[in-house]
Amino acid sequence: KGDHRNVTPTNLKELRSLQGRIQSIRRFISNLAMRCEPFNHLLRKGVKFEWGHECQASFEKIK
């Protein structure tokens, strides 16, 4: 299937999947909650899914 760790989410379902994978390794990443804040904003009700520079920067720091 390939390496799914480097694929950025394109919709809410993929973002939730990423959040699940991140939670499984949370004890190895310092300040995880702060790093995931841009993702959490996208999970709020009524917010349009737009993967911007801030989300990409957080994604790069975590991976």
Contacts in CASP RR format, 6 or more apart in sequence:
PFRMAT RR
TARGET T0000
AUTHOR 0000-0000-0000
METHOD contacts of the structure
MODEL  1
KGDHRNVTPTNLKELRSLQGRIQSIRRFISNLAMRCEPFNHLLRKGVKFE
WGHECQASFEKIK
5 21 0 8 1.000
5 63 0 8 1.000
6 63 0 8 1.000
7 14 0 8 1.000
8 51 0 8 1.000
8 55 0 8 1.000
8 56 0 8 1.000
8 59 0 8 1.000
9 15 0 8 1.000
9 17 0 8 1.000
9 18 0 8 1.000
9 51 0 8 1.000
10 51 0 8 1.000
11 49 0 8 1.000
12 42 0 8 1.000
12 43 0 8 1.000
12 49 0 8 1.000
15 39 0 8 1.000
15 42 0 8 1.000
15 43 0 8 1.000
15 49 0 8 1.000
16 43 0 8 1.000
18 39 0 8 1.000
18 59 0 8 1.000
19 36 0 8 1.000
19 39 0 8 1.000
19 43 0 8 1.000
22 29 0 8 1.000
22 32 0 8 1.000
22 36 0 8 1.000
22 62 0 8 1.000
26 32 0 8 1.000
29 35 0 8 1.000
29 62 0 8 1.000
32 62 0 8 1.000
35 58 0 8 1.000
35 61 0 8 1.000
35 62 0 8 1.000
36 58 0 8 1.000
36 62 0 8 1.000
37 58 0 8 1.000
38 52 0 8 1.000
38 54 0 8 1.000
38 55 0 8 1.000
38 57 0 8 1.000
38 58 0 8 1.000
39 55 0 8 1.000
39 58 0 8 1.000
41 47 0 8 1.000
42 49 0 8 1.000
42 50 0 8 1.000
42 51 0 8 1.000
42 55 0 8 1.000
END
